[in-house]
Amino acid sequence: MFANYLIGLREGLEASLVVCILIAYLVKTGRQDRLPPVWTGVGVAVALSLGFGAVLQFGSTQLSFEAQEALGGTLSIIAVALVTWMVFWMRRTARHLKAELHGKLDAALAMGTGALVVTAFLAVGREGLETALFIWTAVQATEDGYNPIIGAALGLLTSVVLGWLFYRGALKINLAKFFTWTGAMLVVVAAGVLAYGVHDLQEAGWLGGLHDRAFDISSTIPKDSWYGTLLKGVFNFQPDPTVLQVVVWLAYLVPTLAFFFGVFGGRPAKPVAPKPDTANSAV
């Protein structure tokens, strides 16, 4: 549940910050009459994300076992790619998010109502689709249809509350540091999702080595124990992974974290302190 809470919190907070920035800019510039198109775009993005999640959940049940495993494995890999890109993108642009959105909003205002709807839709829709896809893959990985959804819902609810507090000026946070450390945790979660996606593809017959176990500590960490369930829910931990799963997990996690913290970039891991008006508040 914690992993999905983190996903919901991070993705939801991105969307909340975007909405807060757009609304605050319109209010401060005396263009409150342009708020309805923004809310329309946000509503359409939310509806599309929910619909996408429903299609994934109910559509996949109509497939054969091999097809379900192939679909789950493929979408898990796509989800990991999207989340990895998002993590690096947000770490790079968090300091300039406000100015970037203001520029896009000015251009949309000049073009008309339709452009405002599209701007809000694109700003929120990307996070919504990523969240739906990543949560669906987490549900498949944990084989638990309730806890991942509850965790993600709580994360999204928390992000909405935080977004509202940012907008009201009641809460300040260093967004660069927040997105750096939550991004690092998401990379660890994504590594587990990737390994499970590889296992799905092995069960579908797309990849070999299904019965080549790297190790088996099921007797030490039973899958049905509370700590086995906890490790499964947070890290997608599997006590009896295949050799390919372990290789893929390490091949993704080690270099991704190294690049994320700047080991190969010639820059220190410590985030650069952004200016107060862009790093410590959303509006």
N, C-alpha and C positions, 0 to 999 in steps of 0.2 A: 504493500500500500504506500510506503514512504516514497519509493521510486516514482510512482504515478502521481503522488502529491507534488513532488518536486517538478515533474513535467508540467502538471496543471498550473502550478504556481509560476514557474518561469515563463511559459508560453502565454499564460493569462496576463501576467504582469506586463509583458511586452505589449500585448493588445490594449490593456488598460492605459498604459502610459501614452500610447499613440492616440487613443481616443481623448484622453485628458488634454494632450497638447493641442490637438485639433480644435477642441471645444474652447479651451482657454484663449487660443489665438483669435478665434472668431468673436468671442465675448469682449476681449480687450480692444479689438479694433472696431467695435460697434456694429458687427455684422451678425447679430443674433438671428436675423431672419434667414440666414443660410444654415442654421443648425438642423432643420428637418432633413435636408438631403444627406447630411453626414450620418444622422441616426438611421436613415434608410439604408445607406451603404453598410453600416455596422450590422443592422438586422438581417440583411441578405447574406452577409458573410457568416453570421452565426447559424442561420438556417441551412446554408450550404454545407457547413462543417458537420452539423448534426445529421443531415441527410447522407453525407458521405460515410459517416460512421455507421449509420443504419444499413446502408448498402453493403458495406464490408461485412458486418456482423450476420445479417440475414441471407445475403447472397451466397456467402461461402458455405452455408449449411446445406446447400443444394448440390454441392460438388461431391465427387468420390473422395475417398481418403487420400489417395495419391495426389489428386488435384488440390485438395485442401492444404496438404503439406507443401506442395509446390508454390501455391499462392501465398501461404503464410511465410515461407522462407524468402520468396522474392520481395514481398512487401516489407519484411523485416529489414532486408538489406537496403531497400529504398528509404525506409524510415531512418535508418542509421545515417545514411548519406545526407538526408535533409537536415537532420538534427545537428550533425557535425558541421555542415555549412552554416547553419543558423548560429551555432555557438561561436564560431570564429568571426562571423559577420557582426554579431552584436558586440563582441569584445572590441572589435576594431572601430565600430561606429557609435557606441553608446555615448561618447562624449559629444558627438555632433548630431545626435538624433533630432534634437529640438530644431536646430537651424535647417536641417535637411527637410523635415516635415513642413516647416513654415514656407520654404521655397516651393514645395510641391503644392501646398494649399493656395498660395498666391497664384500659381499658374492655373490651378483648377478654378479659382474664383473668376479669373479673366475669361475662361472658356465657357462657364455657365453651370447650371444645376446638374446636368448629367455628369460633368467632369468631377464635381464634388462627390457624387454618389460613388463613382468609380474609384476615386482616391481613397475614400474611407473603406470601401469594399476591399481593395487590394491591400491596404495597410493592415486590416484585421483578418482578412481571409487566409492569408499565408499562414499565420500562426494557428488559425482554427483547423485548417486542413492537416498541418503537421501534427497538431495535438491529437486529432481523431485517428490518424494513421498510427502514431506511436502508441497510443493507448490501446488500439485494437491489437497491435502486435504484442503488447504486454499482457493482454488478456489471454491470447493464444499461448504465450510462453508459460504463464503461471497456471493455466488451465483452471482459472478461478474467474467466473464471470461477474463477481460482485465487488470484491475488495479493490481491484484496480480501478474500477469505475468510481467507487466511493472515494478512493484516494484522490483521483483526478478531479472529481467534483469539489472536494474540500479545497484542493489547491486553487482551482478556478475561483471559488467563492472568496478565498483569502486574497487573491489577486485583485478582485473587484473592490473589496474593502480597502486594500492598500492604495489602489488607484484613486478611490474617492478621497482618502486622507491626503494623498499627494495633491490632488486638485484643490482641496480646502486649505492647504498649507499647514496641516496639522502634523505632518510626518515628513522628515527629511532623511535621505539615505544616500550614500555614495554609490551611485548606480554602476560605476566602472568596477568597483570591487565586488559588488553584488553579482554582476553578470560574470565576472571572472571566476569566482569560487563556485557558483551554481553551475557554471559551464563545465568546470572540471569534474564536478559530481555527475553531470549528465553524460560526460564522455565515458565514465566508468559504467554507468547504466547502459549506455549504447553498446559498449563492448559485450555485455551479457546478452543483449538483444541480438547482436550480430552472430554470436556463437550459437544461440538458439535457432536463428534463421538458417545457419549452416546445417544444423541437425535436422531441421525440417526438410531441407533439400536432400539430405542423405536418406531420410525416410521415404521421400518421394522417388528415389532412385536416380536423381539428377547428379548426385555426387556419391563417390564410393567411400569405403572405410567406415560403414555404419557400425560394424562389430569390432573395430580396432579401438579398444579402450585405452586411454592414456593412463588412467588409474581408476580405482573403485574404492571409495571410502564410505559406501552406503551404510556399513555397519557402525561407523563412527558418527556420521551425520545422516541419520535416516531422513528420507524425503518427507515422511509424515510427522516428524518431530517439530516442536515449536520453533527451534532454532534452524532446522532445515527449511521450514516454511518461510521464516524470516529472511534467511539468506537468498532463497528463491525469489521472494517478493522484491527485495531491494536490489540484488545484483544479478538475478537470473542464474544463480549458482546451481550447478548440477554436480552431484557427488560422483557420477560415473560418466564423464564426458569422453567423447572420442578424441583421438589424436588430432584430427583436423580441426575440431572445435577449439582445442587448446592453442594450436598454432595460429589460427585466425584471431583468437582473443588477444594473444600476445602481440601479433603483428599489427593489430589495430590500436590497442591501448597504449603501448609504450611509445611509438613515434608520435601518435596524436597528442598525448599529454606533453611530450617533449616540445613539440612545435607550439602547442598552446601556451606553454609557460616561457617560450622564447629561448629554449636551450640551443636550437639551431639557428636562431635568428640574429644572434649577436646582440640581444637586448636583454636586460634583466627581467626576471619574472615579476618584479614588483610593478603593479599597474601605474601608469603615469597619472598623477593627480590632475583631474580636469578642473576647469573653472567652476566656481561655486554655483553659478546660475544654471549650468547644464548638467552638473554631476550630482548635485544634492537635492534637486527638485525636479518634478516632471513638467512644471509649467513656469 
